[in-house]
Amino acid sequence: MTEKGERARPVSEAEARRVAEEAREAEWRAPSFLKEIFLGNFRLDLIHPFPDPPPERAEFREFCDRMRLFLLEEVDGDAIDREGKIPPRVVEGLAKMGAFGMKIPKEYGGLGFTQREYAEVIKLVSSWDGNLIALLSAHQSIGVPQPLKLFGTDEQKKKYLPRLARGAVSAFALTEADVGSDPANLSTSAARTPEGDYILNGEKLWCTNGTIAELYVVMARHPDTKKISAFIVERDWPGVEVVLRCHFMGLKAIENGVIRFTNVRVPKENLLWAEGRGLKLALVTLNTGRLTLPATCAASAKRCLEISRTWAGERVQWGQPVGKHDAIAQILAEMAATVFAMEAVSDLACGLADKGDRDIRLEAAVAKMWNSEEGWTIVDRTLQVRGGRGYETADSLRARGEPAIPVERIMRDFRINLIFEGSSEIMRLFIAREALDRHLSVAGDLVDPKLPLSRKLAAIPGVLGFYARWYPGRFVGRGLWLEFREFGPLSRQVRYIERATRHLSRAIFHMMARYGPKLEKKQALLFRAVDIGADLFAMSAAACRAQAMRRGQDPAAARAMELADVFCRMMRRRIAQRFAAIRANDDVTKYKTARRLLDGDHLWLERGLVSSDELDRLTAALRKQPEEKELVTAATGRD
Ligand SMILES: Cc1cc2nc3c(=O)[nH]c(=O)nc-3n(C[C@H](O)[C@H](O)[C@H](O)COP(=O)(O)OP(=O)(O)OC[C@H]3O[C@@H](n4cnc5c(N)ncnc54)[C@H](O)[C@@H]3O)c2cc1C
């Protein structure tokens, strides 16, 4: 919004891209399994052997036991959902346990858990209540502790981390009315004072924990340089105001709101990292911050598996348990195989983050996107398996004397995972950009329409040199009979991943060669390549996890191999379909139809509804309270 309260004109597409590109981490300082996948290199050594589970530290185990007991005794998910509030005693209990400082180092009063340990706790809590996850995760996955740990000065850490670990709730404030997926529109301003402090003005939307937070990390733009910076802002400073609490389809107790900053004086000591680094800080924070979501999704999916298995085994229709009817049996097998892969994806991404010697930005993005989408399918299918009881609320089931299984609540709580912390589309755009990075750095000049011919010509020798070596190498690989023998029954699947990796990189190269700079507009096409890469990552994670269990002589190893095999078979069919759709599709036809739809050419299709326009007219008419006849006339536009 402008100072006059008008909506600011959105920036152009080119400007939005420029801002995103500037905030992008351009360097790759450490290797990345997925980056190599998109380049056609199956670098199994980067993820195999699968990271070990967290060692059984007594302190960590004791915390998990306490948390389990706390959830069972103190947390009533249905009541929280019904009343739209996490009781203060629950928040206090979590704070007493140290749950707000799980990821904060011990030297600052936190518990100093590793990412993998943190994810284990997140899974435990997620299996019980989504609202608690929103509270804990918005605080320490993306709220003040995470950017502070990554970018804060020693003074800032000493000042704030102990307070945050004790339970001072924090929040992450980036979104505004005009800033959803596109930060280029950011309008909250941070003007410098002569003393070097900042004056903050603006309004943040959908800030999770915002209504109860003591501390915010706020992204704001300098009016003079237009650059974006990040600040730690205290709730009780003059000018900070919670304007409204927002309410949603699910996560009914999320403390999410609109936060207004009016001439808030922020001391220069509260600038995080450096001026102009705010957007990069937000993106880097989300790189590991968004690892919470894959863990949450995996845990919810596991809970759904438990619900589906139990119900499908005990509900008898048409003479046998519904799980023995082929249609439901297929759902159950796919569900179990996918749950195994989802947990593998989450554990692998967290394990790689803990190792610290891998670049995990692509793995984290894929884990977030893939687990949230697969999880949503599982939630949907669980509702189907439960039939009418899936659609019924837990309270209603309880009132009828049936077990209060909250599939309806799980579904409402789950859906947002595909939208926040980077929507599925934005994740795919991000992954596609990184997947093309090496190609763009080699051949970018050649396909850039804005560059003069001389620059294009100068790029040719480099391009030829790179592709003359790279391209033939994408045809010959290690997908041979004896390769990957250590994977035993899964070696066939691992060989497929290696072959498909090369196939994928050739497909990406062909797309670039065919469409040049126009490729960035062909999202449907690019996203299929992203999805193949994501499926290959999930297959690799599942195979490596099963193999690690086999090598560790886990009693469940044979069953794990079975699930990994079923999962890989499913993915191979899906990947084949995706490759086929890269070769032949209806993208252009559908895009043209969508444009005509937006232009109003298909308004005829919406006839026969009570339209939103009519509703608006009726509301306006009711406000004026005219006679009944006038009211009907006003609403329908007919006498
Ligand atoms: C419950 C909840 C909690 C939240 N918590 C926080 C929080 O704590 N802090 C915070 O800062 N924000 C928070 N958000 C905001 C959240 O991160 C945004 O909703 C999200 O970034 C998407 O923005 P948007 O909803 O405005 O969608 P839009 O950006 O308006 O997008 C609409 C649709 O278009 C798609 N789209 C957009 N751009 C493109 C493109 N270039 N190509 C293809 N598709 C595109 C999107 O994927 C989406 O499907 C929260 C939101 C909700 C609902």
The ligand as an ORCA input file, in Angstrom:
! r2SCAN-3c Opt
* xyz 0 1
  C      -1.577    -20.043      7.134
  C      -0.512    -19.211      6.520
  C       0.650    -18.953      7.236
  C       1.641    -18.136      6.685
  N       2.739    -17.794      7.449
  C       3.611    -16.877      6.977
  C       4.663    -16.355      7.796
  O       4.838    -16.756      8.952
  N       5.463    -15.375      7.301
  C       5.313    -14.901      6.036
  O       6.077    -14.031      5.630
  N       4.347    -15.394      5.207
  C       3.490    -16.344      5.646
  N       2.479    -16.816      4.837
  C       2.416    -16.391      3.455
  C       2.766    -17.512      2.476
  O       4.151    -17.745      2.504
  C       2.225    -17.111      1.112
  O       0.837    -17.405      1.148
  C       2.892    -17.794     -0.028
  O       4.167    -17.276     -0.176
  C       2.134    -17.628     -1.345
  O       1.805    -16.300     -1.560
  P       0.288    -15.879     -1.940
  O      -0.608    -16.642     -1.051
  O       0.170    -14.412     -1.940
  O       0.099    -16.447     -3.398
  P       0.443    -15.686     -4.769
  O       1.866    -15.290     -4.788
  O      -0.562    -14.632     -4.994
  O       0.251    -16.859     -5.804
  C      -1.043    -17.352     -6.207
  C      -0.811    -18.625     -6.999
  O      -0.002    -18.341     -8.146
  C       1.184    -19.132     -8.147
  N       2.282    -18.326     -8.682
  C       2.742    -17.152     -8.222
  N       3.770    -16.713     -8.965
  C       3.949    -17.637     -9.947
  C       4.862    -17.759    -11.046
  N       5.790    -16.842    -11.301
  N       4.768    -18.857    -11.827
  C       3.832    -19.812    -11.595
  N       2.955    -19.745    -10.585
  C       3.009    -18.673     -9.765
  C       1.384    -19.517     -6.682
  O       2.142    -20.709     -6.550
  C      -0.045    -19.691     -6.225
  O      -0.505    -20.959     -6.607
  C       1.485    -17.629      5.377
  C       0.316    -17.926      4.649
  C      -0.679    -18.687      5.202
  C      -1.926    -18.931      4.405
*
